[in-house]
Amino acid sequence: MNVRRLIPTAAVAGAVALGLSGLSACSTSDAADRENGDKLNVVTSFYPMQFLAEEIGGDHVSVETLTEPGVEPHDLELTPRQIGGLGDADYILYLKGIQPAVDDAVTQAGVKNTVDAATLTALEKHGSEAGGDEHGHEEEHAEEGHEDEHEGEAGADPHIWLDPVKYAEVAKGVGKSLEKADPDNAADYAKNADALVKKLGALNTAFETGLRSTTTKTFITTHSAFGYLAERYGLTQEGIAGIDPEAEPSPARIKEIHTVAKENKATTVFFETLASDKTAKTVAEDTGLKTDVLDPLEGITEQSEGADYVEVMESNLAALQKALGAK
């Protein structure tokens, strides 16, 4: 993963900003008549954060995302315009540990209402072979001071949004933070957050029910992004490479995958829409397996199997049911 040394904000002071303006208080009664400049100007790092901001913020926010559709978020490089504009945001929502360039730029921006989604739930460590039948994951909500704990969690898996339960915990935290950032519209943020949490609860139930009885519990993927999902639903993720989708698998790991597939009756090698399917196809050909898409939901494009987070996750569930032999 390439980490680009960012241009200091002062060096791009003359750059055109993101079109963000200061927060102005306004009531829900005149929401329909407001211009964008009167809304809470929110900047998000990539799609999973954008979805939360839009769903919970509703008509009271104007949302910008730093990662355009189709861009692989892990290696995002920010433009001077994006870096300079961050300081003008009213509210920033990002996920530390996914995008080094964003982590650095957010620190430079120094915006008061900055929320790291990783502090809103408990992070876990997952290797390239995550999951299993054990359910030892932490269920408690993040407490105050969890941010300091997160800072020291080297190697923690940041893909929390792929577990609907953890994503719901993050949604609750985002709702509360928006209430503080824009108190005049707090009631609407609370209502929208509750509605989203219910949606995610229904999604969790669908996964629990749909994956309860399967021929195999093992799935193979080129991107080890599904550790939380695997652990939540009693599955075993066998990653060809690691958490970084650009990582090349070792010959020894590929040999292991061959053995794992045979012993666990795995049928499918999953790849994602924003990265090359070359490795998946090579492994599948060598082992006689099929290939299919399991979307880590790092961005929505025309190739996505759905228009938003919930729809794509439902497509992921259908793909897993097919691959695992759901009964």
C-alpha positions as CSV (number, residue, x, y, z in Angstrom):
1,M,0.0,0.0,0.0
2,N,1.5,3.3,-1.1
3,V,1.5,6.1,1.5
4,R,1.8,9.4,-0.2
5,R,3.4,12.3,1.7
6,L,0.7,14.9,1.7
7,I,1.1,18.6,0.8
8,P,0.6,20.7,3.9
9,T,-2.7,22.5,4.0
10,A,-1.0,25.9,4.0
11,A,0.6,25.2,0.7
12,V,-2.7,24.8,-1.0
13,A,-4.5,27.7,0.7
14,G,-5.1,29.2,-2.8
15,A,-6.6,26.0,-4.2
16,V,-10.3,25.9,-4.9
17,A,-12.1,24.4,-1.9
18,L,-14.7,21.7,-2.0
19,G,-17.5,24.3,-2.0
20,L,-18.0,23.8,1.7
21,S,-19.4,26.6,3.9
22,G,-20.0,27.2,7.6
23,L,-22.8,25.7,9.6
24,S,-25.9,27.9,10.0
25,A,-28.7,27.0,12.3
26,C,-32.0,26.3,10.6
27,S,-35.2,24.6,11.6
28,T,-36.8,21.5,10.1
29,S,-39.8,23.6,9.0
30,D,-37.9,25.4,6.3
31,A,-35.7,22.4,5.2
32,A,-37.3,22.2,1.8
33,D,-36.4,25.8,1.0
34,R,-32.8,25.8,2.0
35,E,-29.9,26.2,-0.4
36,N,-26.9,23.8,-0.1
37,G,-24.9,26.5,1.7
38,D,-27.4,26.4,4.6
39,K,-27.0,22.7,5.2
40,L,-24.4,21.0,7.4
41,N,-21.4,20.4,5.1
42,V,-20.2,16.9,5.6
43,V,-17.1,15.3,4.1
44,T,-16.8,11.5,4.1
45,S,-13.8,9.4,3.3
46,F,-15.4,6.6,1.2
47,Y,-18.7,4.9,0.4
48,P,-19.5,3.2,3.7
49,M,-19.1,6.5,5.5
50,Q,-21.0,8.4,2.8
51,F,-23.9,6.0,3.1
52,L,-24.2,6.6,6.9
53,A,-24.0,10.4,6.5
54,E,-26.7,10.5,3.8
55,E,-29.0,8.1,5.5
56,I,-28.7,9.7,8.9
57,G,-28.2,13.3,7.8
58,G,-31.1,13.3,5.3
59,D,-32.2,16.7,4.1
60,H,-30.1,18.6,6.7
61,V,-26.7,17.7,5.2
62,S,-24.8,18.2,2.0
63,V,-22.4,15.3,1.6
64,E,-19.1,15.2,-0.3
65,T,-16.9,12.1,-0.6
66,L,-13.2,12.0,-1.0
67,T,-13.2,8.7,-2.9
68,E,-15.0,8.9,-6.2
69,P,-17.0,5.9,-7.5
70,G,-14.7,3.3,-9.1
71,V,-11.6,4.4,-7.2
72,E,-10.0,1.7,-5.1
73,P,-10.0,3.4,-1.7
74,H,-7.0,1.8,0.0
75,D,-4.5,3.7,-2.3
76,L,-6.4,6.9,-2.6
77,E,-4.2,10.0,-3.2
78,L,-5.9,13.4,-2.4
79,T,-5.7,16.4,-4.6
80,P,-4.6,19.8,-3.2
81,R,-8.2,20.9,-3.7
82,Q,-9.5,18.1,-1.5
83,I,-6.8,18.7,1.2
84,G,-7.5,22.5,1.2
85,G,-11.2,22.0,1.3
86,L,-11.2,19.7,4.3
87,G,-10.6,22.6,6.7
88,D,-13.8,24.2,5.6
89,A,-16.0,21.2,6.4
90,D,-18.6,21.4,9.3
91,Y,-18.3,17.7,9.9
92,I,-15.9,15.0,8.8
93,L,-16.7,11.2,9.0
94,Y,-13.9,8.8,8.2
95,L,-12.6,5.4,9.2
96,K,-9.0,5.4,10.4
97,G,-6.8,2.6,9.1
98,I,-8.3,2.2,5.6
99,Q,-6.8,5.2,3.8
100,P,-3.5,6.6,5.1
101,A,-3.7,9.7,2.9
102,V,-7.1,10.6,4.4
103,D,-5.9,9.9,8.0
104,D,-3.1,12.4,7.5
105,A,-5.2,15.0,5.8
106,V,-7.9,14.8,8.5
107,T,-5.3,15.4,11.2
108,Q,-4.1,18.5,9.3
109,A,-7.6,19.9,8.8
110,G,-8.3,20.1,12.5
111,V,-12.1,20.3,12.1
112,K,-13.9,20.2,15.5
113,N,-16.6,17.8,14.5
114,T,-14.4,15.0,13.2
115,V,-15.6,11.5,13.8
116,D,-13.4,8.3,13.3
117,A,-15.9,5.5,12.9
118,A,-13.4,3.0,14.2
119,T,-13.9,4.6,17.7
120,L,-17.6,3.8,17.6
121,T,-17.3,0.0,17.9
122,A,-14.8,-2.5,19.0
123,L,-12.1,-3.4,16.5
124,E,-10.7,-6.9,16.2
125,K,-7.7,-8.5,14.6
126,H,-8.2,-10.8,11.7
127,G,-5.5,-12.6,9.7
128,S,-5.7,-13.8,6.2
129,E,-7.6,-16.8,7.5
130,A,-10.4,-15.1,9.6
131,G,-13.6,-16.3,11.0
132,G,-14.4,-19.8,12.2
133,D,-17.1,-21.3,14.3
134,E,-16.1,-19.3,17.4
135,H,-18.1,-16.3,18.4
136,G,-15.7,-14.6,20.7
137,H,-16.1,-11.2,19.2
138,E,-16.8,-8.3,21.5
139,E,-20.4,-7.2,21.7
140,E,-20.1,-4.1,23.9
141,H,-20.4,-0.6,22.5
142,A,-17.4,1.5,22.5
143,E,-17.0,3.5,25.7
144,E,-15.4,6.9,26.1
145,G,-11.7,6.6,25.8
146,H,-11.9,3.8,23.2
147,E,-10.2,6.1,20.8
148,D,-7.0,5.9,22.8
149,E,-7.2,2.1,22.8
150,H,-7.7,2.1,19.0
151,E,-4.6,4.1,18.5
152,G,-2.5,1.3,19.9
153,E,-4.3,-1.5,17.9
154,A,-1.7,-2.2,15.3
155,G,-3.0,-4.7,12.8
156,A,-6.7,-4.3,13.7
157,D,-9.0,-5.1,10.8
158,P,-10.9,-1.9,9.8
159,H,-13.6,-3.6,7.7
160,I,-16.3,-3.1,10.3
161,W,-19.0,-2.1,7.9
162,L,-19.3,-5.7,6.5
163,D,-20.8,-6.8,9.8
164,P,-24.3,-5.3,10.0
165,V,-24.3,-5.4,13.8
166,K,-21.0,-3.4,14.1
167,Y,-22.2,-1.1,11.3
168,A,-25.3,-0.4,13.3
169,E,-23.2,0.4,16.3
170,V,-21.3,2.9,14.2
171,A,-24.6,4.3,12.8
172,K,-25.8,5.0,16.4
173,G,-22.6,6.9,17.1
174,V,-22.8,8.9,14.0
175,G,-26.3,9.9,14.8
176,K,-25.3,11.1,18.2
177,S,-22.4,13.1,16.8
178,L,-24.6,14.8,14.2
179,E,-27.0,15.7,17.0
180,K,-24.1,17.5,18.8
181,A,-22.8,19.1,15.6
182,D,-26.3,20.4,14.6
183,P,-28.5,20.6,17.7
184,D,-31.4,22.3,15.9
185,N,-32.0,19.2,13.9
186,A,-31.1,16.6,16.5
187,A,-34.6,15.0,16.6
188,D,-34.4,14.2,12.9
189,Y,-30.9,12.8,13.2
190,A,-32.0,10.5,16.0
191,K,-35.1,9.4,14.0
192,N,-33.0,8.7,10.9
193,A,-30.4,6.8,12.9
194,D,-33.0,4.6,14.5
195,A,-34.6,3.9,11.1
196,L,-31.2,2.8,9.7
197,V,-30.4,0.7,12.7
198,K,-33.7,-1.2,12.2
199,K,-32.8,-1.7,8.5
200,L,-29.4,-3.1,9.5
201,G,-31.1,-5.3,12.1
202,A,-33.3,-6.8,9.4
203,L,-30.2,-7.4,7.3
204,N,-28.5,-9.1,10.2
205,T,-31.5,-11.4,10.6
206,A,-31.5,-12.2,6.9
207,F,-27.8,-13.3,7.1
208,E,-28.4,-15.3,10.3
209,T,-31.3,-17.2,8.8
210,G,-29.9,-17.5,5.3
211,L,-26.5,-18.9,6.4
212,R,-27.6,-21.0,9.4
213,S,-27.6,-24.3,7.5
214,T,-25.0,-24.8,4.7
215,T,-23.0,-27.6,3.2
216,T,-19.8,-25.9,3.9
217,K,-18.8,-23.0,6.2
218,T,-15.6,-22.0,4.2
219,F,-15.4,-19.4,1.5
220,I,-12.3,-18.3,-0.4
221,T,-11.7,-14.6,-1.3
222,T,-8.9,-12.6,-2.9
223,H,-9.4,-9.7,-0.4
224,S,-9.5,-10.6,3.2
225,A,-12.1,-8.0,4.0
226,F,-14.8,-10.3,5.4
227,G,-13.3,-11.3,8.8
228,Y,-16.1,-9.6,10.8
229,L,-18.8,-11.0,8.6
230,A,-17.3,-14.5,8.8
231,E,-17.1,-14.4,12.6
232,R,-20.6,-13.0,13.0
233,Y,-22.2,-15.8,11.1
234,G,-19.9,-18.7,12.0
235,L,-18.1,-18.9,8.7
236,T,-14.4,-19.3,7.8
237,Q,-12.8,-16.8,5.5
238,E,-9.8,-18.1,3.6
239,G,-8.0,-15.2,2.1
240,I,-5.7,-15.8,-0.9
241,A,-3.9,-12.6,0.1
242,G,-4.2,-10.3,3.1
243,I,-6.3,-7.4,4.1
244,D,-4.6,-5.2,1.4
245,P,-6.4,-6.1,-1.9
246,E,-3.2,-5.3,-3.8
247,A,-1.1,-7.8,-1.9
248,E,0.3,-10.7,-3.9
249,P,-0.2,-14.2,-2.4
250,S,2.8,-16.4,-1.8
251,P,3.2,-19.7,-3.6
252,A,2.9,-21.4,-0.2
253,R,-0.4,-19.7,0.4
254,I,-1.8,-20.7,-2.9
255,K,-0.8,-24.3,-2.2
256,E,-2.6,-24.1,1.2
257,I,-5.7,-22.7,-0.6
258,H,-5.7,-25.8,-2.8
259,T,-5.7,-28.1,0.2
260,V,-8.3,-26.0,2.1
261,A,-10.7,-26.0,-0.8
262,K,-10.5,-29.8,-1.1
263,E,-10.8,-30.5,2.6
264,N,-13.7,-28.1,3.2
265,K,-15.7,-28.6,0.1
266,A,-15.3,-25.0,-1.0
267,T,-16.9,-24.3,-4.4
268,T,-16.1,-20.7,-5.2
269,V,-13.2,-18.2,-5.3
270,F,-14.7,-14.7,-4.7
271,F,-13.2,-11.5,-6.1
272,E,-14.4,-7.9,-6.0
273,T,-15.5,-5.3,-8.5
274,L,-12.8,-2.7,-7.8
275,A,-9.8,-4.9,-8.2
276,S,-8.5,-7.4,-10.8
277,D,-10.0,-10.8,-10.9
278,K,-6.8,-12.4,-12.3
279,T,-5.7,-14.0,-9.1
280,A,-9.2,-15.5,-8.5
281,K,-9.4,-16.9,-11.9
282,T,-5.9,-18.4,-11.7
283,V,-6.6,-20.1,-8.4
284,A,-10.1,-21.3,-9.6
285,E,-8.6,-22.8,-12.7
286,D,-6.0,-24.7,-10.7
287,T,-8.5,-26.1,-8.3
288,G,-11.5,-26.6,-10.5
289,L,-13.5,-24.0,-8.6
290,K,-16.0,-21.4,-9.8
291,T,-15.6,-17.6,-9.4
292,D,-18.1,-15.1,-8.2
293,V,-18.3,-11.6,-6.8
294,L,-18.3,-10.9,-3.1
295,D,-18.4,-7.1,-2.8
296,P,-16.5,-5.5,0.1
297,L,-18.7,-2.4,-0.5
298,E,-15.8,0.1,-0.7
299,G,-17.6,1.9,-3.6
300,I,-20.7,1.7,-5.7
301,T,-20.3,1.6,-9.5
302,E,-22.4,0.4,-12.4
303,Q,-20.9,-3.0,-11.9
304,S,-22.2,-3.2,-8.3
305,E,-25.0,-5.7,-7.6
306,G,-27.2,-3.1,-6.1
307,A,-27.7,0.6,-5.8
308,D,-26.8,1.0,-2.1
309,Y,-25.2,-0.7,0.9
310,V,-28.3,-2.7,1.8
311,E,-28.9,-4.0,-1.7
312,V,-25.3,-5.0,-2.3
313,M,-25.2,-6.8,1.1
314,E,-28.3,-8.7,0.0
315,S,-26.5,-9.7,-3.2
316,N,-23.5,-10.8,-1.1
317,L,-25.8,-12.9,1.0
318,A,-27.3,-14.6,-2.1
319,A,-23.7,-15.2,-3.5
320,L,-22.6,-16.8,-0.2
321,Q,-25.8,-19.0,0.0
322,K,-25.1,-20.3,-3.5
323,A,-21.3,-20.9,-2.8
324,L,-21.8,-22.5,0.6
325,G,-24.8,-24.7,-0.4
326,A,-27.4,-23.1,1.8
327,K,-30.3,-25.5,2.7
